[in-house]
Amino acid sequence: MKRVVNGIHWSNQRHWWIEDACRVDRGRGCVTVLHHLLFPRDELADQWGDVENRYVFGKLRFGWKPQGIAAAPDRLIHIRLYHPDWRKLDPKVWAEHAARLLSNWQFEDRRANLWDDPLVAVSPANEQDIEGWIAASALQYEDIGRWNLAFWDALDKAVPGRRALSCWSALAGGHDAFPENPDSEYAVPAIRDAIQRCDLGAVHLYGHMEWGAKGDATLPGGADAYWHMLRAWRPKGFRESLPGARPGRPPDRGGFCAQFPGKPFIVSEAGTFAHFDQARTEQTVAAMRGLLQRAQSDGHCLGVTWFIWSTDAAHPTNNIGANPALRAALVEMPPFETTGIVPIARVGGVPVTPVPAPAPPPAPTPTVVEPRIQVVKGDGWLSIVRRCGQTGNTANVATLKAANPGVTKLTAGTWLRSPWHRVAPL
């Protein structure tokens, strides 16, 4: 089975057309979902879940036949922990809360410990460089990095045997730690350590079709794509290679992939800021196809989750749900297969080695073959006596029972010893 980079970011409101949302990634790509939708209520985040859709995980992993949603055991489910104000959170408290919450997902007769699912990835936060402040210095990025490290230290202490993947809390990008030094936030020691600590990296990639004709340059194939929709793949030294490059500026470090070569990652948000615009659907689809092609050729990208399938007034320009043609195009988009492999979880930064099941003990060499007869559905003691070739009477029933002490009830599949047959020793 080859994975695909096709994916979708699940709706945050107005959970409509979800049958199609589940088809976008072919069941072997990636879906990003806010954590609170998976549970009745998260009191700490003050958010509610989506009971109408079996708390989402029920449909994403196990499927739901009444809606034609197939089970997807190979889907990578990226769970984004959400809190309205991460800066008010003690990362240790947040980690311990997540450890308890995600260990006990349930809906009706279904139960799951999400920390035990190797195709679940968890991010503790999102866009911490613009949520609650605009990070613009190395010290602020140090705070973000240390917060994430503290979260994973506490989480791995609380769930030492987790199989779910740790995923970096993607930054918004474009808010440099050092002046004139693009993507320099990745050079801040605590940020680097936090990303390397995680099993998966994560980035957000957007073109800007809301800029009109000027925004065309930000899309794949455009002159400014490496600063926007393809920013993660900007090569090291790209800025210096441009005609008319201004001398004296710090060397261009390159994007995420140049600074973390070989790191498996997901694009946990992506888009054009024109998803709602039906008049520009064709251009949006072309841009999406260009990003998927680049992700496919990377070999380390495990999914592009387009933001956002359906929403309310919070994200009007990114609302895929408002554009029926775009919804259909994403469902019909060909699968972009990748050679990327989902990594094994590393608790505390050390890979978790799966413990093989113990080998069954060797079967003892028999010294005699015992004559036995198996109970079938509908059998009674008399019928078994007769099947052993004996007359069905009370005496023979007593003899059969005496040969099988402890058997008080006949259950289909049980083997009984026949007292009327002998087999010579081997």
Secondary structure, 3 states (H helix, E strand, C coil): CCEECCEEECCCCCCCCHHHHCCCCCCCCEEEEEHHHHCCEECCCCEECCHHHCCCHHHHHHCEHHHCECCCCCCEEEEECCCCCHHHCCHHHHHHHHHHHHCCEEECCEEECHHHCCCEEEECCCCCCCCCCCCCCHHHHHHHHHHHHHHHHHHHHHCCCCCCEEECCCCCCCCCCCCCCCCHHHHCHHHHHHHHHCCEEEEEEECCHHHHHHHHHHCCCCCCHHHCCCHHHCCCCHHHHCCCCCCCCCCCCCCHHHHCCCCCEEEEEEECCCCCCHHHHHHHHHHHHHHHHHHHHHCCEEEEEECCCCCCCCCHHHCHHHCHHHHHHHHHCCCCEECCCCCCCEECCEECCCCCCCCCCCCCCCCCCCCEEECCCCCCHHHHHHHCCCCCCHHHHHHHHHCCCCCCCCCCCCEEECCCCCCCCC
